[in-house]
């Protein structure tokens, strides 16, 4: 029996092992969910502890596939939770489109898309709102997941009729092409749906989005990881962008990043301004002077300043190793945290849009910034133009420590500058108003603090319970689908068996000879209709009884040797002629043939006894009713 109740340290070691060996980080997932799912797999492979299962992963690398399939539950469907999708189609999409310039591109991200149903649902919603031509020209839908097998099926875009049950016949006819036993999403529209592997915890988010859909994925993460992912979602969304979550998910800790559009349906929009970073609040000395501890905010201030730089920034040391990349740089070049510390020459950013190493060497040689103006770059969003600058980083003695490379998008410089200044003014105004409000409400907050803390604790417990129930529900739904498949297969095989039995009975009934099938214990298994006509015994009277004990008009004892010879494999066929009386009492010579029957060429499983009247003895095929004086088993009347 698997015991996972007392070895929590071993679970953490197992998760760290998977992270090191396969670069997949489960450490941010809820521990109760992980324990339940891993315990299920451990029971299937017979491992008693997490340490034993880690050994199994090391010895059998193919077990990783089953491990990931167990933890990554892919439960999805078209238009799942129809009320929420109806609101999205009727209210959110029109608002989103009204805020876009005519002909402007529309970017949508389906995070945790599983086998693709959600991404293609978004495609149908937008195609209905824009029309097919506008959809093909303007829309890009990005479907991402960490399950490579699910992504492979999503790219095929082929689904069964059962998986399309939630769609109306009109939608199926409009957006799907029938194939053999299934349906495939239209190829011309499928070009606008792009699938790829993406880890929400580790990889940089897709940027400049109008709509981000992530349903029933956050509920698997713990609170800290949820907060990190939601901050990335906030960065990914453009101004006024919408966020669509699952029905079991809520924004408990990141309410400053998003505002509810329809809270009951878990649809939100990006809040104005930028609430990604907050500096420590100043303290008030006894003499009334405001002071801030420099050391306590230095690290935070540095990180905030780096990520708030409005242009992508890349820092390398003198050895050509990437030292740090700010958030716009990670988004622009697709660089993740794993790439920090790697040689610059190994990254695509080293040569696209321009050869960076040459500019950096020029900056080192001149001991001043080197520039490249108006560098064109054809990005997926269109033609962009950048000013690239490499600035040497020197210590007090003038020794080069590294270089900072910036990429300034001059095509939108004025707009970005205006937005940044506006955001800063809003933040400053909001901060001043907040300080004033805090002073006025300080007394009231002290009285309500206790109540608020209790309500927050209760709310978090309810949210956690709700997410656990949703997780369990999806597991049960997955299991139910498996059971339904097994039931359908059993029903199909049962129908085949019934058909075979009907055919067998028809064949046996059509034979002109009396046929009896005996097993190795000489127990009657088959007694056809001709046997009933010969001997006057019905099938239900003899099936399951010993053949040697039957009371028929034939000396059965004389068949013992031929039958035994067939069972022992001595003879392939034995024919004898015996005197007999049919059920009408008429005497005739009965020709009896004994043949062994085998399965797959093995030893005999039984004997087939074929009985018929010896030619020349007259007709015995329509015997009269059984005589009152039956022939006994020893042949005496």
C-alpha positions in Angstrom: 0.0 0.0 0.0 1.4 3.5 -0.9 2.2 5.7 2.1 2.5 9.4 1.3 1.3 10.9 4.6 4.6 11.2 6.4 7.2 11.8 3.7 6.6 15.4 2.6 10.3 16.0 2.3 10.5 13.1 -0.2 7.8 14.7 -2.3 9.7 17.9 -2.5 12.8 16.0 -3.5 10.8 14.2 -6.2 9.6 17.5 -7.6 13.1 19.0 -7.6 14.4 15.9 -9.4 11.7 16.2 -12.1 12.6 19.9 -12.4 16.3 19.2 -12.9 15.9 16.2 -15.2 13.0 17.4 -17.4 13.0 21.2 -16.7 9.3 20.9 -15.7 8.5 22.8 -12.5 5.7 21.3 -10.4 6.8 23.0 -7.2 4.2 25.8 -7.6 1.3 23.3 -7.8 -1.0 22.7 -4.8 0.4 19.9 -2.6 -2.9 18.2 -1.9 -3.6 17.8 -5.6 0.0 16.6 -6.3 -0.2 14.1 -3.5 -3.5 12.6 -4.7 -2.5 12.4 -8.3 1.1 11.0 -7.7 -0.3 8.5 -5.2 -2.6 7.2 -7.9 0.3 6.6 -10.3 2.5 5.1 -7.5 -0.3 2.6 -6.7 -0.5 1.6 -10.4 3.3 0.9 -10.6 3.6 -0.6 -7.1 5.8 2.0 -5.4 5.4 2.4 -1.7 7.1 5.8 -1.3 8.1 8.9 -3.2 11.7 7.8 -3.0 10.9 4.5 -4.6 9.0 6.3 -7.4 12.0 8.6 -8.0 14.1 5.5 -8.4 11.6 4.1 -10.9 11.8 7.3 -13.0 15.6 7.0 -13.1 15.5 3.4 -14.2 12.5 3.6 -16.6 12.6 7.0 -18.5 9.4 6.1 -20.3 7.6 6.4 -17.0 7.9 10.2 -17.3 5.2 10.1 -20.0 2.7 8.3 -17.7 3.8 10.6 -14.8 3.0 13.8 -16.8 -0.3 12.3 -18.1 -1.3 11.6 -14.5 -0.6 15.2 -13.3 -1.7 17.1 -16.3 -5.5 16.6 -16.5 -6.8 17.6 -19.9 -10.5 18.1 -19.4 -12.0 20.5 -21.9 -14.8 20.9 -24.5 -16.3 23.3 -27.0 -18.1 26.3 -25.3 -17.6 24.8 -21.9 -19.8 26.7 -19.4 -22.1 28.1 -22.1 -23.4 31.1 -20.1 -19.9 32.5 -19.8 -19.2 32.1 -23.5 -22.5 33.6 -24.4 -21.6 36.7 -22.3 -18.2 36.8 -23.9 -19.7 36.7 -27.4 -22.5 39.2 -26.8 -20.8 41.7 -24.5 -17.0 41.4 -24.3 -16.1 40.8 -27.9 -18.1 43.8 -29.2 -16.5 46.0 -26.6 -13.0 44.7 -27.5 -13.6 45.3 -31.2 -15.0 48.8 -30.8 -11.7 49.8 -29.1 -9.6 48.7 -32.0 -8.8 50.7 -35.1 -10.2 49.5 -38.4 -8.0 46.8 -39.7 -5.8 46.6 -36.6 -4.6 43.1 -35.7 -6.4 41.2 -32.9 -4.3 39.0 -30.6 -5.8 36.3 -28.3 -4.0 33.8 -26.1 -5.6 30.5 -24.9 -3.3 29.5 -22.0 -3.6 25.8 -20.9 -5.5 25.0 -24.1 -5.2 21.1 -23.7 -6.4 19.4 -26.9 -7.5 22.7 -28.6 -11.3 22.9 -28.1 -11.0 26.2 -26.3 -8.8 27.8 -29.0 -11.1 26.7 -31.8 -14.1 28.0 -29.7 -12.4 31.4 -29.7 -11.9 31.1 -33.4 -15.6 30.5 -34.0 -16.7 33.4 -31.7 -14.4 35.9 -33.5 -15.3 34.6 -36.9 -18.9 35.1 -36.1 -18.3 38.6 -34.9 -15.9 39.7 -37.7 -16.8 37.6 -40.7 -14.5 35.0 -42.2 -12.5 37.4 -44.4 -11.8 39.8 -41.5 -10.9 36.9 -39.2 -8.3 35.6 -41.6 -6.7 39.0 -42.1 -6.7 40.3 -38.5 -6.8 37.5 -35.9 -4.0 35.5 -34.4 -4.9 33.0 -31.7 -2.1 31.5 -29.6 -2.9 28.1 -27.9 -0.3 27.0 -25.4 0.1 24.1 -23.0 2.8 22.0 -21.3 1.4 18.7 -22.6 3.1 17.9 -25.9 0.7 15.0 -26.7 -2.3 17.3 -26.2 -0.8 20.0 -28.4 -0.1 17.4 -31.2 -3.8 16.5 -31.2 -4.8 20.2 -31.1 -2.7 20.9 -34.2 -4.6 18.0 -36.0 -7.9 19.8 -35.2 -9.8 16.5 -35.6 -12.7 15.6 -33.3 -15.4 12.9 -33.0 -19.1 13.6 -33.3 -19.4 13.0 -29.6 -16.9 15.8 -28.9 -19.0 18.2 -31.0 -22.2 17.5 -29.2 -22.2 21.0 -27.5 -22.1 22.7 -31.0 -25.2 23.5 -33.0 -25.6 21.9 -36.4 -25.0 25.3 -38.0 -21.7 25.8 -36.4 -20.6 22.2 -37.3 -21.6 22.7 -40.9 -19.9 26.2 -41.1 -16.6 25.5 -39.3 -15.9 21.8 -39.7 -15.2 19.5 -42.6 -16.4 15.9 -42.2 -13.8 13.1 -42.6 -14.0 9.4 -42.1 -15.8 9.0 -38.7 -14.8 12.5 -37.5 -14.7 16.2 -38.2 -11.8 18.6 -38.9 -11.7 22.3 -38.3 -11.6 24.4 -41.5 -8.0 24.6 -42.8 -8.3 28.2 -44.0 -9.3 29.3 -40.5 -6.9 27.0 -38.8 -3.9 29.0 -40.2 -4.9 31.8 -37.7 -4.6 29.4 -34.7 -1.0 28.8 -33.6 -0.1 26.1 -31.0 3.1 25.9 -29.0 4.5 24.6 -25.7 4.6 27.2 -22.9 5.1 27.0 -19.2 3.1 29.7 -17.4 5.5 29.5 -14.4 8.8 29.7 -16.2 8.4 31.1 -19.7 7.9 34.8 -20.8 4.3 35.6 -21.6 2.9 36.5 -25.0 2.5 40.3 -25.2 0.1 42.9 -26.6 -3.0 40.8 -26.2 -6.6 41.9 -26.6 -8.0 38.8 -24.8 -6.4 36.2 -22.6 -8.4 33.0 -21.8 -7.0 30.8 -19.0 -9.8 28.6 -17.6 -9.4 26.1 -14.8 -5.6 26.2 -14.9 -4.8 28.6 -12.1 -6.7 26.4 -9.6 -3.9 23.8 -9.7 -1.3 26.4 -8.5 -0.7 27.6 -4.9 -1.4 31.2 -4.0 2.2 32.4 -4.5 2.4 30.9 -8.0 -1.0 32.2 -8.9 0.1 35.7 -8.0 3.2 35.4 -10.2 1.2 34.1 -13.2 -1.4 36.9 -12.8 1.3 39.5 -12.8 2.6 38.1 -16.1 -1.0 38.1 -17.5 -1.2 41.8 -16.6 1.9 42.5 -18.5 0.7 40.4 -21.5 -2.6 42.3 -21.9 -2.7 45.5 -23.8 -4.5 48.5 -22.6 -8.2 47.6 -21.9 -7.5 43.9 -22.6 -9.8 41.2 -21.1 -9.0 38.2 -18.9 -11.4 35.2 -18.9 -10.9 32.7 -16.0 -12.6 29.5 -15.0 -15.7 29.3 -12.8 -13.7 28.0 -9.8 -11.1 30.8 -10.0 -11.0 34.3 -8.5 -8.5 37.1 -8.1 -7.9 37.0 -4.3 -4.5 38.7 -4.2 -4.2 40.6 -7.5 -7.3 42.8 -7.5 -5.2 45.9 -8.2 -4.2 44.4 -11.5 -7.7 43.6 -12.9 -11.2 45.0 -12.5 -14.3 42.7 -12.8 -16.3 43.0 -16.0 -18.7 40.2 -14.9 -17.5 38.7 -11.6 -20.0 35.9 -11.5 -18.7 34.6 -14.9 -15.1 35.3 -14.0 -14.4 37.9 -16.7 -12.1 40.8 -15.9 -10.4 43.7 -17.7 -6.9 45.1 -17.1 -6.8 47.9 -14.6 -5.6 51.4 -15.6 -2.0 52.2 -14.7 0.6 49.7 -13.7 0.4 47.9 -10.3 3.1 45.4 -11.0 5.6 46.8 -8.5 5.1 48.6 -5.2 7.9 50.3 -3.2 8.0 50.1 0.7 5.9 52.9 2.2 7.8 55.6 4.1 7.7 55.7 7.9 6.9 58.7 10.1 9.4 59.7 12.8 8.2 61.0 16.2 9.1 64.6 15.1 6.8 64.3 12.1 9.5 64.0 9.4 9.0 61.4 6.7 12.0 59.0 6.3 12.7 55.9 4.1 15.2 53.3 5.0 17.5 53.2 1.9 18.9 49.7 2.4 15.4 48.2 2.7 14.3 49.5 -0.7 17.6 49.4 -2.6 17.1 46.0 -4.1 13.5 46.5 -4.8 14.2 49.9 -6.4 16.8 48.4 -8.6 14.5 45.6 -9.8 11.6 48.0 -10.3 13.7 50.4 -12.2 15.1 47.7 -14.5 11.7 46.3 -15.4 10.1 49.7 -15.7 12.6 50.9 -18.4 10.3 51.5 -21.4 12.8 49.9 -23.8 14.2 46.4 -24.0 17.5 46.2 -22.1 20.1 43.4 -22.3 23.2 43.4 -20.1 26.3 41.2 -20.8 29.6 40.9 -19.0 33.0 41.1 -20.6 33.0 37.4 -21.3 29.9 37.7 -23.5 27.6 36.1 -20.9 24.0 37.4 -20.4 23.8 39.0 -17.0 20.3 40.3 -16.9 17.4 41.1 -19.2 14.5 43.4 -18.3 10.9 42.5 -18.8 10.4 44.2 -22.2 13.6 42.5 -23.4 12.4 39.1 -22.4 9.1 39.7 -24.2 10.8 41.0 -27.3 13.4 38.3 -27.8 11.5 35.4 -26.1 14.3 35.1 -23.5 13.4 33.2 -20.2 15.0 33.1 -16.8 16.9 30.0 -17.9 18.7 31.9 -20.6 20.3 34.4 -18.0 23.9 33.1 -17.6 24.1 31.7 -21.1 26.6 33.0 -23.7 25.1 35.8 -25.8 26.2 34.0 -29.0 23.9 31.1 -28.3 20.8 33.4 -28.4 19.0 34.5 -31.4 19.1 38.1 -30.1 22.9 38.1 -30.8 22.4 38.4 -34.5 18.7 39.5 -35.0 17.9 42.2 -35.9 21.6 43.2 -35.9 24.9 41.7 -35.0 25.3 42.8 -31.4 28.8 41.5 -30.7 30.3 43.9 -33.2 28.5 46.9 -31.5 29.6 45.8 -28.1 33.2 45.5 -29.2 33.1 49.0 -30.7 31.7 50.3 -27.4 34.6 48.6 -25.4 37.2 50.0 -27.8 35.9 53.6 -27.7 35.0 53.6 -24.0 31.7 55.2 -24.9 28.3 54.3 -26.2 28.1 52.9 -29.8 24.9 53.4 -31.8 23.1 51.9 -34.8 20.2 54.0 -36.0 17.1 53.0 -37.8 17.7 49.2 -37.7 14.7 47.5 -39.5 13.2 44.4 -38.1 10.3 42.5 -39.7 8.5 41.1 -36.7 5.3 39.0 -36.7 3.4 42.2 -35.8 4.8 44.0 -38.9 7.8 46.1 -39.9 9.4 47.8 -36.9 12.4 50.2 -36.7 14.8 50.3 -33.7 17.7 52.5 -32.4 20.2 50.1 -30.9 22.8 51.4 -28.4 25.6 49.5 -26.6 27.0 51.4 -23.5 30.1 50.1 -21.8 29.8 49.6 -18.0 33.0 50.8 -16.4 34.2 50.6 -12.8 35.9 53.5 -11.0 39.3 52.6 -12.5 37.9 52.6 -16.0 38.0 48.8 -16.5 35.1 47.5 -18.5 32.7 45.2 -16.5 30.3 44.6 -19.3 27.9 46.4 -21.6 24.2 47.4 -21.6 22.4 47.1 -24.9 19.1 48.9 -25.5 16.6 48.6 -28.3 14.4 51.8 -28.7 11.3 51.4 -30.9 11.3 54.7 -32.6 8.1 54.0 -34.5 6.1 54.4 -31.4 8.4 56.5 -29.2 6.1 59.5 -28.7 3.1 57.3 -27.9 5.1 55.2 -25.4 6.5 58.3 -23.7 3.1 59.9 -23.4 1.6 56.7 -21.9 4.5 56.4 -19.4 4.2 60.0 -18.2 0.4 59.6 -17.9 0.8 56.4 -15.9 3.3 58.1 -13.6 1.0 61.1 -13.0 -1.8 58.7 -12.2 0.3 56.8 -9.8 1.5 59.9 -8.0 -2.0 61.3 -7.8 -3.4 58.0 -6.6 -0.6 57.7 -4.0 -1.4 61.2 -2.6 -5.1 60.5 -2.5 -4.4 57.1 -0.8 -2.2 58.7 1.9 -5.0 61.2 2.7 -7.6 58.5 2.8 -5.5 56.3 4.9 -5.2 59.0 7.6 -8.9 59.5 7.6 -9.7 55.8 7.8 -7.0 54.7 10.2 -9.3 54.7 13.3 -12.0 52.8 11.4 -9.6 50.3 10.0 -8.3 49.4 13.5 -11.8 48.5 14.5 -12.6 46.5 11.4 -9.2 44.8 11.1 -10.1 41.8 13.2 -13.3 41.2 11.2 -11.6 41.6 7.9 -8.9 39.1 8.8 -11.4 36.5 9.8 -13.4 37.1 6.6 -10.3 36.9 4.5 -9.3 33.6 6.1 -12.7 32.1 5.6 -12.8 33.3 2.0 -9.4 31.8 1.2 -10.5 28.5 2.8 -13.7 28.5 0.7 -11.7 29.3 -2.5 -9.2 26.6 -1.8 -12.1 24.1 -1.2 -13.9 25.2 -4.3 -10.7 24.7 -6.4 -10.1 21.3 -4.9 -13.7 20.3 -5.7 -13.3 21.5 -9.3 -10.1 19.5 -9.6 -11.8 16.4 -8.3 -14.8 17.0 -10.7 -12.4 17.1 -13.7 -10.7 13.9 -12.5 -14.1 12.2 -12.2 -15.1 13.5 -15.6 -11.9 12.1 -17.1 -12.5 8.7 -15.4 -16.2 8.7 -16.6 -15.0 9.2 -20.2 -12.7 6.2 -19.8 -15.5 4.1 -18.3 -17.9 5.1 -21.1 -15.4 4.0 -23.7 -15.0 0.6 -21.9 -18.7 0.2 -21.7 -19.2 1.0 -25.4 -16.5 -1.6 -26.3 -18.1 -4.2 -24.0 -21.5 -3.5 -25.6 -20.0 -3.9 -29.1 -18.3 -7.2 -28.3 -21.6 -8.4 -26.6 -23.4 -7.7 -29.8 -20.8 -9.6 -31.8 -21.1 -12.6 -29.5 -24.9 -12.6 -29.7 -24.6 -12.6 -33.5 -22.0 -15.4 -33.5 -24.3 -17.5 -31.1 -27.3 -16.9 -33.4 -25.2 -18.0 -36.5 -23.9 -21.1 -34.6 -27.4 -22.2 -33.6 -28.7 -21.7 -37.2 -25.8 -23.8 -38.6 -26.3 -26.6 -36.1 -30.0 -26.6 -36.7 -29.5 -26.9 -40.5 -27.3 -30.0 -40.3 -28.8 -33.3 -41.5 -26.8 -35.4 -39.0 -27.3 -35.6 -35.2 -24.3 -33.7 -33.7 -23.2 -33.8 -30.1 -20.2 -31.8 -28.7 -18.6 -33.1 -25.5 -15.9 -31.5 -23.4 -12.9 -33.4 -21.8 -15.2 -34.7 -19.0 -17.7 -36.0 -21.6 -20.2 -33.5 -20.5 -22.7 -32.5 -23.3 -22.0 -28.9 -24.5 -24.1 -28.9 -27.8 -27.1 -31.0 -28.7 -28.6 -30.0 -32.1 -32.1 -30.4 -33.4 -31.4 -33.6 -35.3 -30.2 -35.2 -32.1 -33.6 -34.4 -30.6 -35.4 -36.0 -33.6 -33.2 -39.1 -33.3 -33.4 -39.8 -29.5 -36.4 -37.8 -28.2 -34.4 -35.7 -25.7 -34.5 -31.9 -25.8 -31.3 -29.8 -25.6 -32.2 -28.4 -22.2 -32.6 -31.9 -20.9 -29.1 -33.1 -21.8 -26.7 -30.0 -22.0 -24.5 -30.0 -18.9 -25.0 -33.7 -18.2 -22.6 -36.6 -18.7 -23.0 -38.2 -22.1 -22.4 -41.7 -20.7 -25.4 -41.4 -18.4 -27.9 -40.5 -21.1 -30.8 -42.9 -21.7 -31.1 -43.0 -25.5 -31.6 -45.8 -28.0 -27.9 -46.3 -28.5 -25.4 -48.4 -26.6 -23.2 -45.5 -25.4 -20.8 -47.8 -23.6 -19.5 -49.0 -26.9 -18.5 -45.3 -27.7 -16.2 -45.0 -24.7 -13.1 -46.3 -26.5 -13.5 -44.2 -29.7 -14.3 -41.0 -27.7 -11.3 -41.6 -25.3 -9.0 -42.2 -28.3 -9.9 -38.8 -29.7 -9.5 -37.0 -26.4 -6.0 -38.6 -25.9 -5.0 -37.6 -29.3 -4.5 -41.2 -30.5 -7.0 -40.8 -33.3 -8.0 -37.9 -35.5 -11.3 -39.6 -36.5 -13.0 -42.8 -35.5 -16.1 -44.3 -37.2 -18.2 -47.1 -35.9 -21.6 -48.6 -36.8 -23.9 -49.6 -33.8 -27.4 -51.0 -33.6 -29.9 -48.5 -32.3 -33.5 -47.6 -31.9 -34.8 -44.1 -32.7 -37.4 -42.3 -30.5 -40.2 -44.1 -32.4 -38.8 -47.5 -31.4 -37.6 -48.4 -35.0 -34.4 -50.4 -35.1 -31.6 -49.3 -37.5 -27.9 -49.3 -37.8 -26.4 -46.0 -36.6 -23.2 -44.8 -38.1 -21.2 -42.8 -35.5 -18.1 -40.7 -36.2 -16.0 -39.3 -33.4 -13.7 -36.3 -34.2 -11.5 -34.3 -31.7 -11.7 -30.5 -31.8 -8.8 -28.3 -31.0 -8.2 -24.6 -30.4 -5.1 -23.0 -32.0 -3.5 -26.4 -32.7 -3.3 -27.4 -29.0 -4.4 -30.7 -27.4 -8.0 -31.7 -27.9 -10.5 -29.6 -26.0 -13.3 -32.1 -26.5 -15.0 -34.5 -29.0 -17.6 -33.9 -31.7 -19.9 -37.0 -32.1 -21.8 -37.1 -35.5 -24.6 -39.7 -35.7 -26.6 -40.7 -38.8 -28.4 -43.8 -40.2 -26.3 -46.3 -42.0 -27.1 -46.0 -45.8 -29.6 -48.7 -46.9 -31.4 -48.9 -43.6 -34.3 -46.7 -44.6 -35.3 -43.2 -43.4 -34.7 -42.4 -39.8 -34.9 -38.6 -40.1 -38.5 -38.3 -39.0 -38.7 -40.6 -36.0 -42.1 -41.3 -34.3 -42.8 -40.2 -30.8 -40.7 -42.0 -28.2 -41.7 -45.5 -27.3 -43.0 -46.3 -23.9 -40.2 -48.9 -23.7 -37.0 -46.9 -23.9 -33.6 -48.6 -24.4 -31.7 -48.4 -21.2 -28.1 -47.4 -20.9 -26.8 -51.1 -20.9 -28.7 -52.0 -24.1 -31.3 -54.2 -22.4 -35.0 -53.7 -23.1 
